[in-house]
């Protein structure tokens, strides 16, 4: 299962499950210390890992959309 870190609230992270629009609450300690809002993560055993490749792809798509939006 893959999810996007939507935001952090105290000791918890709210993760949006990709393709379902469902949001789950996960203890922040279950995520890697480097995890940030917008990162794509996947469940691995008892914790979550960052999917670096998918995260980079999504961030590039967002940057490209923002650039298109602000161009004349």
mmCIF file of the N, C-alpha and C atoms, coordinates in Angstrom:
data_MODEL
# 
_entry.id   MODEL 
# 
loop_
_atom_site.group_PDB 
_atom_site.id 
_atom_site.type_symbol 
_atom_site.label_atom_id 
_atom_site.label_alt_id 
_atom_site.label_comp_id 
_atom_site.label_asym_id 
_atom_site.label_entity_id 
_atom_site.label_seq_id 
_atom_site.pdbx_PDB_ins_code 
_atom_site.Cartn_x 
_atom_site.Cartn_y 
_atom_site.Cartn_z 
_atom_site.occupancy 
_atom_site.B_iso_or_equiv 
_atom_site.pdbx_formal_charge 
_atom_site.auth_seq_id 
_atom_site.auth_comp_id 
_atom_site.auth_asym_id 
_atom_site.auth_atom_id 
_atom_site.pdbx_PDB_model_num 
ATOM 1   N N  . UNK A 1 1  ? 0.847  -1.178 0.000   1.00 0.00 ? 1  UNK A N  1 
ATOM 2   C CA . UNK A 1 1  ? 0.000  0.000  0.000   1.00 0.00 ? 1  UNK A CA 1 
ATOM 3   C C  . UNK A 1 1  ? 0.891  1.240  0.000   1.00 0.00 ? 1  UNK A C  1 
ATOM 4   N N  . UNK A 1 2  ? 0.597  2.170  -0.895  1.00 0.00 ? 2  UNK A N  1 
ATOM 5   C CA . UNK A 1 2  ? 1.337  3.429  -0.957  1.00 0.00 ? 2  UNK A CA 1 
ATOM 6   C C  . UNK A 1 2  ? 0.426  4.565  -0.524  1.00 0.00 ? 2  UNK A C  1 
ATOM 7   N N  . UNK A 1 3  ? 1.051  5.581  0.078   1.00 0.00 ? 3  UNK A N  1 
ATOM 8   C CA . UNK A 1 3  ? 0.305  6.731  0.563   1.00 0.00 ? 3  UNK A CA 1 
ATOM 9   C C  . UNK A 1 3  ? 1.174  7.975  0.444   1.00 0.00 ? 3  UNK A C  1 
ATOM 10  N N  . UNK A 1 4  ? 0.522  9.130  0.471   1.00 0.00 ? 4  UNK A N  1 
ATOM 11  C CA . UNK A 1 4  ? 1.224  10.409 0.449   1.00 0.00 ? 4  UNK A CA 1 
ATOM 12  C C  . UNK A 1 4  ? 1.053  11.049 1.824   1.00 0.00 ? 4  UNK A C  1 
ATOM 13  N N  . UNK A 1 5  ? 2.155  11.551 2.371   1.00 0.00 ? 5  UNK A N  1 
ATOM 14  C CA . UNK A 1 5  ? 2.067  12.243 3.661   1.00 0.00 ? 5  UNK A CA 1 
ATOM 15  C C  . UNK A 1 5  ? 1.374  13.576 3.417   1.00 0.00 ? 5  UNK A C  1 
ATOM 16  N N  . UNK A 1 6  ? 0.177  13.688 3.973   1.00 0.00 ? 6  UNK A N  1 
ATOM 17  C CA . UNK A 1 6  ? -0.622 14.896 3.792   1.00 0.00 ? 6  UNK A CA 1 
ATOM 18  C C  . UNK A 1 6  ? -0.156 15.993 4.746   1.00 0.00 ? 6  UNK A C  1 
ATOM 19  N N  . UNK A 1 7  ? -0.003 15.615 6.019   1.00 0.00 ? 7  UNK A N  1 
ATOM 20  C CA . UNK A 1 7  ? 0.461  16.577 7.023   1.00 0.00 ? 7  UNK A CA 1 
ATOM 21  C C  . UNK A 1 7  ? 0.802  15.844 8.317   1.00 0.00 ? 7  UNK A C  1 
ATOM 22  N N  . UNK A 1 8  ? 1.454  16.585 9.208   1.00 0.00 ? 8  UNK A N  1 
ATOM 23  C CA . UNK A 1 8  ? 1.780  16.070 10.535  1.00 0.00 ? 8  UNK A CA 1 
ATOM 24  C C  . UNK A 1 8  ? 0.945  16.815 11.566  1.00 0.00 ? 8  UNK A C  1 
ATOM 25  N N  . UNK A 1 9  ? 0.466  16.085 12.550  1.00 0.00 ? 9  UNK A N  1 
ATOM 26  C CA . UNK A 1 9  ? -0.281 16.659 13.670  1.00 0.00 ? 9  UNK A CA 1 
ATOM 27  C C  . UNK A 1 9  ? 0.282  16.054 14.944  1.00 0.00 ? 9  UNK A C  1 
ATOM 28  N N  . UNK A 1 10 ? 1.160  16.801 15.597  1.00 0.00 ? 10 UNK A N  1 
ATOM 29  C CA . UNK A 1 10 ? 1.782  16.295 16.818  1.00 0.00 ? 10 UNK A CA 1 
ATOM 30  C C  . UNK A 1 10 ? 2.609  15.053 16.537  1.00 0.00 ? 10 UNK A C  1 
ATOM 31  N N  . UNK A 1 11 ? 2.296  13.979 17.238  1.00 0.00 ? 11 UNK A N  1 
ATOM 32  C CA . UNK A 1 11 ? 3.031  12.720 17.096  1.00 0.00 ? 11 UNK A CA 1 
ATOM 33  C C  . UNK A 1 11 ? 2.478  11.828 15.985  1.00 0.00 ? 11 UNK A C  1 
ATOM 34  N N  . UNK A 1 12 ? 1.587  12.360 15.171  1.00 0.00 ? 12 UNK A N  1 
ATOM 35  C CA . UNK A 1 12 ? 0.962  11.556 14.123  1.00 0.00 ? 12 UNK A CA 1 
ATOM 36  C C  . UNK A 1 12 ? 1.161  12.186 12.745  1.00 0.00 ? 12 UNK A C  1 
ATOM 37  N N  . UNK A 1 13 ? 1.065  11.332 11.740  1.00 0.00 ? 13 UNK A N  1 
ATOM 38  C CA . UNK A 1 13 ? 1.073  11.779 10.344  1.00 0.00 ? 13 UNK A CA 1 
ATOM 39  C C  . UNK A 1 13 ? -0.246 11.342 9.729   1.00 0.00 ? 13 UNK A C  1 
ATOM 40  N N  . UNK A 1 14 ? -0.814 12.196 8.906   1.00 0.00 ? 14 UNK A N  1 
ATOM 41  C CA . UNK A 1 14 ? -2.017 11.838 8.165   1.00 0.00 ? 14 UNK A CA 1 
ATOM 42  C C  . UNK A 1 14 ? -1.580 11.467 6.756   1.00 0.00 ? 14 UNK A C  1 
ATOM 43  N N  . UNK A 1 15 ? -1.878 10.232 6.375   1.00 0.00 ? 15 UNK A N  1 
ATOM 44  C CA . UNK A 1 15 ? -1.470 9.695  5.084   1.00 0.00 ? 15 UNK A CA 1 
ATOM 45  C C  . UNK A 1 15 ? -2.691 9.471  4.212   1.00 0.00 ? 15 UNK A C  1 
ATOM 46  N N  . UNK A 1 16 ? -2.624 9.966  2.971   1.00 0.00 ? 16 UNK A N  1 
ATOM 47  C CA . UNK A 1 16 ? -3.706 9.719  2.017   1.00 0.00 ? 16 UNK A CA 1 
ATOM 48  C C  . UNK A 1 16 ? -3.330 8.498  1.187   1.00 0.00 ? 16 UNK A C  1 
ATOM 49  N N  . UNK A 1 17 ? -4.186 7.481  1.244   1.00 0.00 ? 17 UNK A N  1 
ATOM 50  C CA . UNK A 1 17 ? -3.947 6.255  0.494   1.00 0.00 ? 17 UNK A CA 1 
ATOM 51  C C  . UNK A 1 17 ? -4.118 6.561  -0.992  1.00 0.00 ? 17 UNK A C  1 
ATOM 52  N N  . UNK A 1 18 ? -3.099 6.269  -1.773  1.00 0.00 ? 18 UNK A N  1 
ATOM 53  C CA . UNK A 1 18 ? -3.127 6.569  -3.214  1.00 0.00 ? 18 UNK A CA 1 
ATOM 54  C C  . UNK A 1 18 ? -4.241 5.808  -3.911  1.00 0.00 ? 18 UNK A C  1 
ATOM 55  N N  . UNK A 1 19 ? -5.004 6.556  -4.703  1.00 0.00 ? 19 UNK A N  1 
ATOM 56  C CA . UNK A 1 19 ? -6.057 5.963  -5.506  1.00 0.00 ? 19 UNK A CA 1 
ATOM 57  C C  . UNK A 1 19 ? -7.369 5.746  -4.780  1.00 0.00 ? 19 UNK A C  1 
ATOM 58  N N  . UNK A 1 20 ? -7.386 5.945  -3.468  1.00 0.00 ? 20 UNK A N  1 
ATOM 59  C CA . UNK A 1 20 ? -8.615 5.706  -2.709  1.00 0.00 ? 20 UNK A CA 1 
ATOM 60  C C  . UNK A 1 20 ? -9.171 6.973  -2.077  1.00 0.00 ? 20 UNK A C  1 
ATOM 61  N N  . UNK A 1 21 ? -8.333 7.979  -1.881  1.00 0.00 ? 21 UNK A N  1 
ATOM 62  C CA . UNK A 1 21 ? -8.785 9.195  -1.235  1.00 0.00 ? 21 UNK A CA 1 
ATOM 63  C C  . UNK A 1 21 ? -9.030 9.030  0.253   1.00 0.00 ? 21 UNK A C  1 
ATOM 64  N N  . UNK A 1 22 ? -8.719 7.877  0.780   1.00 0.00 ? 22 UNK A N  1 
ATOM 65  C CA . UNK A 1 22 ? -8.896 7.583  2.201   1.00 0.00 ? 22 UNK A CA 1 
ATOM 66  C C  . UNK A 1 22 ? -7.686 8.106  2.973   1.00 0.00 ? 22 UNK A C  1 
ATOM 67  N N  . UNK A 1 23 ? -7.924 8.684  4.150   1.00 0.00 ? 23 UNK A N  1 
ATOM 68  C CA . UNK A 1 23 ? -6.843 9.200  4.986   1.00 0.00 ? 23 UNK A CA 1 
ATOM 69  C C  . UNK A 1 23 ? -6.737 8.344  6.241   1.00 0.00 ? 23 UNK A C  1 
ATOM 70  N N  . UNK A 1 24 ? -5.487 7.958  6.558   1.00 0.00 ? 24 UNK A N  1 
ATOM 71  C CA . UNK A 1 24 ? -5.254 7.190  7.780   1.00 0.00 ? 24 UNK A CA 1 
ATOM 72  C C  . UNK A 1 24 ? -4.285 7.954  8.672   1.00 0.00 ? 24 UNK A C  1 
ATOM 73  N N  . UNK A 1 25 ? -4.360 7.674  9.957   1.00 0.00 ? 25 UNK A N  1 
ATOM 74  C CA . UNK A 1 25 ? -3.503 8.307  10.950  1.00 0.00 ? 25 UNK A CA 1 
ATOM 75  C C  . UNK A 1 25 ? -2.455 7.291  11.392  1.00 0.00 ? 25 UNK A C  1 
ATOM 76  N N  . UNK A 1 26 ? -1.173 7.676  11.289  1.00 0.00 ? 26 UNK A N  1 
ATOM 77  C CA . UNK A 1 26 ? -0.068 6.779  11.609  1.00 0.00 ? 26 UNK A CA 1 
ATOM 78  C C  . UNK A 1 26 ? 0.856  7.482  12.597  1.00 0.00 ? 26 UNK A C  1 
ATOM 79  N N  . UNK A 1 27 ? 1.369  6.742  13.567  1.00 0.00 ? 27 UNK A N  1 
ATOM 80  C CA . UNK A 1 27 ? 2.327  7.334  14.497  1.00 0.00 ? 27 UNK A CA 1 
ATOM 81  C C  . UNK A 1 27 ? 3.554  7.799  13.728  1.00 0.00 ? 27 UNK A C  1 
ATOM 82  N N  . UNK A 1 28 ? 3.980  9.011  14.018  1.00 0.00 ? 28 UNK A N  1 
ATOM 83  C CA . UNK A 1 28 ? 5.131  9.596  13.325  1.00 0.00 ? 28 UNK A CA 1 
ATOM 84  C C  . UNK A 1 28 ? 6.377  8.728  13.492  1.00 0.00 ? 28 UNK A C  1 
ATOM 85  N N  . UNK A 1 29 ? 6.492  8.058  14.622  1.00 0.00 ? 29 UNK A N  1 
ATOM 86  C CA . UNK A 1 29 ? 7.647  7.200  14.897  1.00 0.00 ? 29 UNK A CA 1 
ATOM 87  C C  . UNK A 1 29 ? 7.739  6.028  13.918  1.00 0.00 ? 29 UNK A C  1 
ATOM 88  N N  . UNK A 1 30 ? 6.643  5.684  13.245  1.00 0.00 ? 30 UNK A N  1 
ATOM 89  C CA . UNK A 1 30 ? 6.640  4.585  12.270  1.00 0.00 ? 30 UNK A CA 1 
ATOM 90  C C  . UNK A 1 30 ? 7.213  5.019  10.917  1.00 0.00 ? 30 UNK A C  1 
ATOM 91  N N  . UNK A 1 31 ? 7.393  6.336  10.736  1.00 0.00 ? 31 UNK A N  1 
ATOM 92  C CA . UNK A 1 31 ? 7.935  6.879  9.492   1.00 0.00 ? 31 UNK A CA 1 
ATOM 93  C C  . UNK A 1 31 ? 9.429  7.150  9.648   1.00 0.00 ? 31 UNK A C  1 
ATOM 94  N N  . UNK A 1 32 ? 10.162 7.180  8.546   1.00 0.00 ? 32 UNK A N  1 
ATOM 95  C CA . UNK A 1 32 ? 11.582 7.530  8.621   1.00 0.00 ? 32 UNK A CA 1 
ATOM 96  C C  . UNK A 1 32 ? 11.743 8.967  9.136   1.00 0.00 ? 32 UNK A C  1 
ATOM 97  N N  . UNK A 1 33 ? 12.810 9.258  9.876   1.00 0.00 ? 33 UNK A N  1 
ATOM 98  C CA . UNK A 1 33 ? 13.019 10.618 10.391  1.00 0.00 ? 33 UNK A CA 1 
ATOM 99  C C  . UNK A 1 33 ? 13.058 11.682 9.290   1.00 0.00 ? 33 UNK A C  1 
ATOM 100 N N  . UNK A 1 34 ? 13.481 11.309 8.091   1.00 0.00 ? 34 UNK A N  1 
ATOM 101 C CA . UNK A 1 34 ? 13.587 12.270 6.985   1.00 0.00 ? 34 UNK A CA 1 
ATOM 102 C C  . UNK A 1 34 ? 12.258 12.516 6.272   1.00 0.00 ? 34 UNK A C  1 
ATOM 103 N N  . UNK A 1 35 ? 11.194 11.828 6.652   1.00 0.00 ? 35 UNK A N  1 
ATOM 104 C CA . UNK A 1 35 ? 9.900  11.953 5.969   1.00 0.00 ? 35 UNK A CA 1 
ATOM 105 C C  . UNK A 1 35 ? 9.354  13.374 6.094   1.00 0.00 ? 35 UNK A C  1 
ATOM 106 N N  . UNK A 1 36 ? 8.833  13.874 4.971   1.00 0.00 ? 36 UNK A N  1 
ATOM 107 C CA . UNK A 1 36 ? 8.273  15.223 4.903   1.00 0.00 ? 36 UNK A CA 1 
ATOM 108 C C  . UNK A 1 36 ? 6.905  15.183 4.230   1.00 0.00 ? 36 UNK A C  1 
ATOM 109 N N  . UNK A 1 37 ? 6.130  16.255 4.440   1.00 0.00 ? 37 UNK A N  1 
ATOM 110 C CA . UNK A 1 37 ? 4.840  16.375 3.766   1.00 0.00 ? 37 UNK A CA 1 
ATOM 111 C C  . UNK A 1 37 ? 5.056  16.270 2.262   1.00 0.00 ? 37 UNK A C  1 
ATOM 112 N N  . UNK A 1 38 ? 4.187  15.518 1.597   1.00 0.00 ? 38 UNK A N  1 
ATOM 113 C CA . UNK A 1 38 ? 4.288  15.339 0.156   1.00 0.00 ? 38 UNK A CA 1 
ATOM 114 C C  . UNK A 1 38 ? 5.068  14.109 -0.258  1.00 0.00 ? 38 UNK A C  1 
ATOM 115 N N  . UNK A 1 39 ? 5.795  13.494 0.678   1.00 0.00 ? 39 UNK A N  1 
ATOM 116 C CA . UNK A 1 39 ? 6.536  12.273 0.347   1.00 0.00 ? 39 UNK A CA 1 
ATOM 117 C C  . UNK A 1 39 ? 5.576  11.111 0.126   1.00 0.00 ? 39 UNK A C  1 
ATOM 118 N N  . UNK A 1 40 ? 5.940  10.238 -0.804  1.00 0.00 ? 40 UNK A N  1 
ATOM 119 C CA . UNK A 1 40 ? 5.188  9.006  -1.031  1.00 0.00 ? 40 UNK A CA 1 
ATOM 120 C C  . UNK A 1 40 ? 5.859  7.929  -0.194  1.00 0.00 ? 40 UNK A C  1 
ATOM 121 N N  . UNK A 1 41 ? 5.053  7.232  0.597   1.00 0.00 ? 41 UNK A N  1 
ATOM 122 C CA . UNK A 1 41 ? 5.584  6.191  1.477   1.00 0.00 ? 41 UNK A CA 1 
ATOM 123 C C  . UNK A 1 41 ? 4.843  4.884  1.219   1.00 0.00 ? 41 UNK A C  1 
ATOM 124 N N  . UNK A 1 42 ? 5.488  3.785  1.606   1.00 0.00 ? 42 UNK A N  1 
ATOM 125 C CA . UNK A 1 42 ? 4.839  2.485  1.501   1.00 0.00 ? 42 UNK A CA 1 
ATOM 126 C C  . UNK A 1 42 ? 5.106  1.693  2.770   1.00 0.00 ? 42 UNK A C  1 
ATOM 127 N N  . UNK A 1 43 ? 4.148  0.835  3.096   1.00 0.00 ? 43 UNK A N  1 
ATOM 128 C CA . UNK A 1 43 ? 4.216  0.040  4.316   1.00 0.00 ? 43 UNK A CA 1 
ATOM 129 C C  . UNK A 1 43 ? 5.212  -1.098 4.122   1.00 0.00 ? 43 UNK A C  1 
ATOM 130 N N  . UNK A 1 44 ? 6.107  -1.234 5.094   1.00 0.00 ? 44 UNK A N  1 
ATOM 131 C CA . UNK A 1 44 ? 7.120  -2.294 5.070   1.00 0.00 ? 44 UNK A CA 1 
ATOM 132 C C  . UNK A 1 44 ? 7.205  -2.860 6.483   1.00 0.00 ? 44 UNK A C  1 
ATOM 133 N N  . UNK A 1 45 ? 6.636  -4.032 6.675   1.00 0.00 ? 45 UNK A N  1 
ATOM 134 C CA . UNK A 1 45 ? 6.650  -4.634 8.012   1.00 0.00 ? 45 UNK A CA 1 
ATOM 135 C C  . UNK A 1 45 ? 5.857  -3.794 8.994   1.00 0.00 ? 45 UNK A C  1 
ATOM 136 N N  . UNK A 1 46 ? 6.515  -3.368 10.060  1.00 0.00 ? 46 UNK A N  1 
ATOM 137 C CA . UNK A 1 46 ? 5.861  -2.575 11.107  1.00 0.00 ? 46 UNK A CA 1 
ATOM 138 C C  . UNK A 1 46 ? 5.952  -1.071 10.864  1.00 0.00 ? 46 UNK A C  1 
ATOM 139 N N  . UNK A 1 47 ? 6.676  -0.660 9.827   1.00 0.00 ? 47 UNK A N  1 
ATOM 140 C CA . UNK A 1 47 ? 6.859  0.765  9.595   1.00 0.00 ? 47 UNK A CA 1 
ATOM 141 C C  . UNK A 1 47 ? 6.604  1.149  8.152   1.00 0.00 ? 47 UNK A C  1 
ATOM 142 N N  . UNK A 1 48 ? 7.050  2.344  7.812   1.00 0.00 ? 48 UNK A N  1 
ATOM 143 C CA . UNK A 1 48 ? 6.858  2.896  6.474   1.00 0.00 ? 48 UNK A CA 1 
ATOM 144 C C  . UNK A 1 48 ? 8.200  3.367  5.939   1.00 0.00 ? 48 UNK A C  1 
ATOM 145 N N  . UNK A 1 49 ? 8.384  3.248  4.630   1.00 0.00 ? 49 UNK A N  1 
ATOM 146 C CA . UNK A 1 49 ? 9.593  3.712  3.961   1.00 0.00 ? 49 UNK A CA 1 
ATOM 147 C C  . UNK A 1 49 ? 9.208  4.718  2.883   1.00 0.00 ? 49 UNK A C  1 
ATOM 148 N N  . UNK A 1 50 ? 10.130 5.639  2.589   1.00 0.00 ? 50 UNK A N  1 
ATOM 149 C CA . UNK A 1 50 ? 9.886  6.627  1.537   1.00 0.00 ? 50 UNK A CA 1 
ATOM 150 C C  . UNK A 1 50 ? 10.193 6.001  0.184   1.00 0.00 ? 50 UNK A C  1 
ATOM 151 N N  . UNK A 1 51 ? 9.283  6.169  -0.760  1.00 0.00 ? 51 UNK A N  1 
ATOM 152 C CA . UNK A 1 51 ? 9.523  5.748  -2.139  1.00 0.00 ? 51 UNK A CA 1 
ATOM 153 C C  . UNK A 1 51 ? 10.147 6.954  -2.842  1.00 0.00 ? 51 UNK A C  1 
ATOM 154 N N  . UNK A 1 52 ? 11.468 6.990  -2.861  1.00 0.00 ? 52 UNK A N  1 
ATOM 155 C CA . UNK A 1 52 ? 12.198 8.152  -3.379  1.00 0.00 ? 52 UNK A CA 1 
ATOM 156 C C  . UNK A 1 52 ? 11.871 8.442  -4.844  1.00 0.00 ? 52 UNK A C  1 
ATOM 157 N N  . UNK A 1 53 ? 11.768 7.399  -5.648  1.00 0.00 ? 53 UNK A N  1 
ATOM 158 C CA . UNK A 1 53 ? 11.531 7.576  -7.085  1.00 0.00 ? 53 UNK A CA 1 
ATOM 159 C C  . UNK A 1 53 ? 10.156 8.193  -7.353  1.00 0.00 ? 53 UNK A C  1 
ATOM 160 N N  . UNK A 1 54 ? 9.125  7.638  -6.734  1.00 0.00 ? 54 UNK A N  1 
ATOM 161 C CA . UNK A 1 54 ? 7.766  8.149  -6.952  1.00 0.00 ? 54 UNK A CA 1 
ATOM 162 C C  . UNK A 1 54 ? 7.630  9.551  -6.365  1.00 0.00 ? 54 UNK A C  1 
ATOM 163 N N  . UNK A 1 55 ? 8.241  9.788  -5.200  1.00 0.00 ? 55 UNK A N  1 
ATOM 164 C CA . UNK A 1 55 ? 8.206  11.115 -4.587  1.00 0.00 ? 55 UNK A CA 1 
ATOM 165 C C  . UNK A 1 55 ? 8.824  12.146 -5.530  1.00 0.00 ? 55 UNK A C  1 
ATOM 166 N N  . UNK A 1 56 ? 9.982  11.834 -6.097  1.00 0.00 ? 56 UNK A N  1 
ATOM 167 C CA . UNK A 1 56 ? 10.655 12.764 -7.012  1.00 0.00 ? 56 UNK A CA 1 
ATOM 168 C C  . UNK A 1 56 ? 9.801  13.020 -8.254  1.00 0.00 ? 56 UNK A C  1 
ATOM 169 N N  . UNK A 1 57 ? 9.175  11.983 -8.778  1.00 0.00 ? 57 UNK A N  1 
ATOM 170 C CA . UNK A 1 57 ? 8.324  12.123 -9.963  1.00 0.00 ? 57 UNK A CA 1 
ATOM 171 C C  . UNK A 1 57 ? 7.137  13.035 -9.677  1.00 0.00 ? 57 UNK A C  1 
ATOM 172 N N  . UNK A 1 58 ? 6.465  12.817 -8.542  1.00 0.00 ? 58 UNK A N  1 
ATOM 173 C CA . UNK A 1 58 ? 5.303  13.644 -8.200  1.00 0.00 ? 58 UNK A CA 1 
ATOM 174 C C  . UNK A 1 58 ? 5.698  15.095 -7.955  1.00 0.00 ? 58 UNK A C  1 
ATOM 175 N N  . UNK A 1 59 ? 6.820  15.311 -7.271  1.00 0.00 ? 59 UNK A N  1 
ATOM 176 C CA . UNK A 1 59 ? 7.264  16.682 -7.011  1.00 0.00 ? 59 UNK A CA 1 
ATOM 177 C C  . UNK A 1 59 ? 7.587  17.397 -8.322  1.00 0.00 ? 59 UNK A C  1 
ATOM 178 N N  . UNK A 1 60 ? 8.187  16.687 -9.269  1.00 0.00 ? 60 UNK A N  1 
ATOM 179 C CA . UNK A 1 60 ? 8.497  17.277 -10.580 1.00 0.00 ? 60 UNK A CA 1 
ATOM 180 C C  . UNK A 1 60 ? 7.206  17.634 -11.315 1.00 0.00 ? 60 UNK A C  1 
ATOM 181 N N  . UNK A 1 61 ? 6.211  16.750 -11.258 1.00 0.00 ? 61 UNK A N  1 
ATOM 182 C CA . UNK A 1 61 ? 4.924  17.026 -11.905 1.00 0.00 ? 61 UNK A CA 1 
ATOM 183 C C  . UNK A 1 61 ? 4.274  18.275 -11.322 1.00 0.00 ? 61 UNK A C  1 
ATOM 184 N N  . UNK A 1 62 ? 4.324  18.420 -10.002 1.00 0.00 ? 62 UNK A N  1 
ATOM 185 C CA . UNK A 1 62 ? 3.736  19.590 -9.346  1.00 0.00 ? 62 UNK A CA 1 
ATOM 186 C C  . UNK A 1 62 ? 4.489  20.852 -9.752  1.00 0.00 ? 62 UNK A C  1 
ATOM 187 N N  . UNK A 1 63 ? 5.817  20.781 -9.772  1.00 0.00 ? 63 UNK A N  1 
ATOM 188 C CA . UNK A 1 63 ? 6.615  21.937 -10.187 1.00 0.00 ? 63 UNK A CA 1 
ATOM 189 C C  . UNK A 1 63 ? 6.300  22.330 -11.629 1.00 0.00 ? 63 UNK A C  1 
ATOM 190 N N  . UNK A 1 64 ? 6.175  21.346 -12.507 1.00 0.00 ? 64 UNK A N  1 
ATOM 191 C CA . UNK A 1 64 ? 5.856  21.622 -13.912 1.00 0.00 ? 64 UNK A CA 1 
ATOM 192 C C  . UNK A 1 64 ? 4.477  22.266 -14.049 1.00 0.00 ? 64 UNK A C  1 
ATOM 193 N N  . UNK A 1 65 ? 3.503  21.772 -13.292 1.00 0.00 ? 65 UNK A N  1 
ATOM 194 C CA . UNK A 1 65 ? 2.159  22.362 -13.335 1.00 0.00 ? 65 UNK A CA 1 
ATOM 195 C C  . UNK A 1 65 ? 2.177  23.801 -12.837 1.00 0.00 ? 65 UNK A C  1 
ATOM 196 N N  . UNK A 1 66 ? 2.925  24.056 -11.768 1.00 0.00 ? 66 UNK A N  1 
ATOM 197 C CA . UNK A 1 66 ? 3.019  25.411 -11.227 1.00 0.00 ? 66 UNK A CA 1 
ATOM 198 C C  . UNK A 1 66 ? 3.672  26.343 -12.244 1.00 0.00 ? 66 UNK A C  1 
ATOM 199 N N  . UNK A 1 67 ? 4.695  25.864 -12.914 1.00 0.00 ? 67 UNK A N  1 
ATOM 200 C CA . UNK A 1 67 ? 5.372  26.667 -13.938 1.00 0.00 ? 67 UNK A CA 1 
ATOM 201 C C  . UNK A 1 67 ? 4.410  27.004 -15.071 1.00 0.00 ? 67 UNK A C  1 
ATOM 202 N N  . UNK A 1 68 ? 3.656  26.012 -15.534 1.00 0.00 ? 68 UNK A N  1 
ATOM 203 C CA . UNK A 1 68 ? 2.676  26.237 -16.603 1.00 0.00 ? 68 UNK A CA 1 
ATOM 204 C C  . UNK A 1 68 ? 1.615  27.244 -16.175 1.00 0.00 ? 68 UNK A C  1 
ATOM 205 N N  . UNK A 1 69 ? 1.185  27.145 -14.942 1.00 0.00 ? 69 UNK A N  1 
ATOM 206 C CA . UNK A 1 69 ? 0.137  28.018 -14.427 1.00 0.00 ? 69 UNK A CA 1 
ATOM 207 C C  . UNK A 1 69 ? 0.571  29.481 -14.432 1.00 0.00 ? 69 UNK A C  1 
ATOM 208 N N  . UNK A 1 70 ? 1.841  29.723 -14.120 1.00 0.00 ? 70 UNK A N  1 
ATOM 209 C CA . UNK A 1 70 ? 2.314  31.095 -13.982 1.00 0.00 ? 70 UNK A CA 1 
ATOM 210 C C  . UNK A 1 70 ? 2.948  31.656 -15.245 1.00 0.00 ? 70 UNK A C  1 
ATOM 211 N N  . UNK A 1 71 ? 3.025  30.851 -16.309 1.00 0.00 ? 71 UNK A N  1 
ATOM 212 C CA . UNK A 1 71 ? 3.556  31.372 -17.575 1.00 0.00 ? 71 UNK A CA 1 
ATOM 213 C C  . UNK A 1 71 ? 2.470  32.151 -18.303 1.00 0.00 ? 71 UNK A C  1 
ATOM 214 N N  . UNK A 1 72 ? 2.898  33.153 -19.067 1.00 0.00 ? 72 UNK A N  1 
ATOM 215 C CA . UNK A 1 72 ? 1.927  33.953 -19.842 1.00 0.00 ? 72 UNK A CA 1 
ATOM 216 C C  . UNK A 1 72 ? 1.399  33.172 -21.004 1.00 0.00 ? 72 UNK A C  1 
# 
